[in-house]
Amino acid sequence: MLDPRKLHLLRELAMRGTIAAVAEAVTFTPSAVSQQLSALEREAGVPLLERTGRTVTLTPAGHLLVEHAQAVLEQLERASAALAAARGGPSGPLRIGAFPTAARVLLPSALRLTGAHPGLEPMVAEIDPADVSAALRAGELDVALVHEYDFVPPVTDPSIETEPLFSEPMYLTNRASIAAARDDVWITNKPGTLCHTMAIRACQAAGFEPRVRHHIDDFDTVLALAAADQGVALVPHLAATAPPPGVALTRLPLSRRTLAAFRRGYGEHPAIRAAVAAFRTAIIDLPSAP
């Protein structure tokens, strides 16, 4: 019989590309991961990996098994959620990931709402949405708040499912339009983040490459720099409800959408349902537009 733990490693290899990356994600040594995958090949009875020097790729049989592994692991998540529901209400640790503005504006209210479940132990970790899928698959998080932007197609992961929560507008600081900021210095988030990609592509859609001078992830700092005339920036509504003096905001026909993300099959776990319900209720009290 195929071992689900080894199937998990094979799926991670298909997604991460290298045994070293898989080892880092699951806190194994690379040799331990290799040994587990070799054992899975023996259990399967067919070659799953093709090794060329230090490079490892999946064979056609390996790719086929990954597809089935996803279904198996999803069913195990469903079984875990069903057993938790049979035990009663939500309880135990609930590891929540959130991007900074959601952690600051939405989570405090949501965590107060989880107080209706005294057995639940919420634990919050700040994380960029680009890193959430890997953290969920690794079991480092149970649920996370993630966002999607216009101009940035969502990255699909078959092992993760999401529930939409709300949408918010985007604003431009101290200019009437993105095109009007063609010759300005720009403030963006760090490269590799969805926020940075969105800003670059929004400028490209307006016909120019932005001249980025500052890379700042904290939107309060972004607004402070904009107030000091150090550049223009795109900021989401949650970060722009109380702009400092010297910052005028122009609402743009762009949006950021926030979703709850969790492992596929795990969404009916009582703790996940309690968290999503708390998120939805907390949305009602979000600050209004500036």
C-alpha positions, -999 to +999 in steps of 0.1 A: +000+000+000+012+035-008+022+056+022+004+090+023+034+107+039+056+096+009+028+108-015+030+142+002+067+143-005+062+134-041+036+161-045+060+187-029+087+176-053+063+182-083+055+217-070+089+228-056+112+212-083+141+201-062+147+176-034+166+203-014+135+226-015+113+197-004+137+189+025+137+225+036+099+227+035+093+195+056+124+199+078+140+166+066+175+162+053+178+159+015+191+123+020+160+114+041+137+128+014+156+108-013+153+077+008+115+082+013+110+088-025+131+057-033+109+037-010+078+051-027+091+039-060+096+004-046+060+005-033+047+017-066+067-009-086+075+016-114+101+044-118+087+077-105+118+098-108+145+103-134+178+113-120+204+131-141+234+141-120+219+163-093+187+170-112+156+150-105+124+151-126+092+131-125+086+104-150+052+101-167+042+075-140+054+100-114+032+128-128+002+103-129+008+093-092+009+130-082-026+135-096-039+105-076-019+117-046-037+150-046-070+132-045-058+109-017-045+138+004-077+158-001-098+129+011-076+125+042-081+162+049-119+157+046-117+127+070-097+148+095-123+176+093-152+152+097-136+136+128-130+170+143-167+179+137-177+146+154-157+155+185-177+187+189-171+225+185-139+241+174-110+237+197-073+235+198-046+256+180-057+275+149-027+288+130-038+319+110-016+336+083-024+371+072-008+399+052+000+430+072-030+453+065-054+424+072-035+415+103-038+451+115-073+461+104-094+429+102-079+403+125-083+421+159-121+422+155-121+386+141-101+373+170-125+388+195-153+370+177-135+337+181-139+342+218-173+326+214-153+293+212-132+292+244-115+260+234-100+276+202-064+289+204-058+313+175-021+319+166-013+346+140+017+348+117+023+376+092+030+362+058+030+374+022+002+358+001+028+345-023+042+322+005+008+310+018+003+279-004+035+264+006+029+271+043-006+256+042+007+224+024+035+221+050+010+223+078+025+255+091-008+273+088-044+261+089-061+291+073-048+323+058-060+356+045-046+362+010-053+388-017-055+391-054-050+422-075-061+433-109-032+428-134-019+398-114-036+365-123-040+343-092-016+315-088-035+283-088-025+254-065-047+223-068-041+215-031-055+248-019-090+262-020-103+297-012-134+315-002-139+352-013-144+376+016-144+412+002-131+435-024-116+470-018-106+498-042-070+510-049-058+546-046-030+566-061-012+591-039-010+628-050-018+623-087-050+623-107-042+592-127-014+566-132-006+581-166-001+615-149+026+599-127+047+587-157+076+610-148+074+606-110+096+585-087+076+555-074+073+538-041+064+501-044+065+470-022+095+447-024+101+427-056+085+393-055+054+404-037+020+406-054+017+443-045+049+451-063+038+431-094+005+448-095+021+483-093+045+475-121+019+461-144-006+489-137+021+513-149+029+492-179-008+492-188-006+530-187+023+528-212+054+533-191+079+516-168+079+532-134+110+546-120+111+529-086+133+544-059+118+530-027+108+494-019+086+494+013+062+467+024+046+487+053+019+509+038+020+534+067+056+540+058+046+542+021+021+570+030+046+588+052+071+589+023+044+601-001+036+628+024+073+638+024+071+641-014+094+611-019+073+595-046+039+583-056+024+549-047-006+527-051-023+518-018-053+496-010-083+509+009-075+492+042-042+510+043-056+544+032-084+551+057-064+578+076-039+592+052-014+617+068-015+654+060+000+661+026-014+629+009-043+632-015-058+600-027-074+593-061-096+563-063-087+541-093-108+516-112-086+489-097-093+465-068-077+441-043-097+411-033-092+393+000-099+356+003-096+329+030-074+300+020-070+265+034-060+230+023-084+215-001-108+192+018-101+209+051-127+236+048-154+219+068-132+216+099-150+233+127-121+256+135-119+267+098-156+274+097-154+294+129-125+315+115-142+322+082-174+332+100-154+355+122-137+371+092-170+377+075-186+393+106-155+415+111-158+428+076-189+447+086-169+469+108-141+477+083-133+514+081-151+534+054-134+552+025-113+583+032 
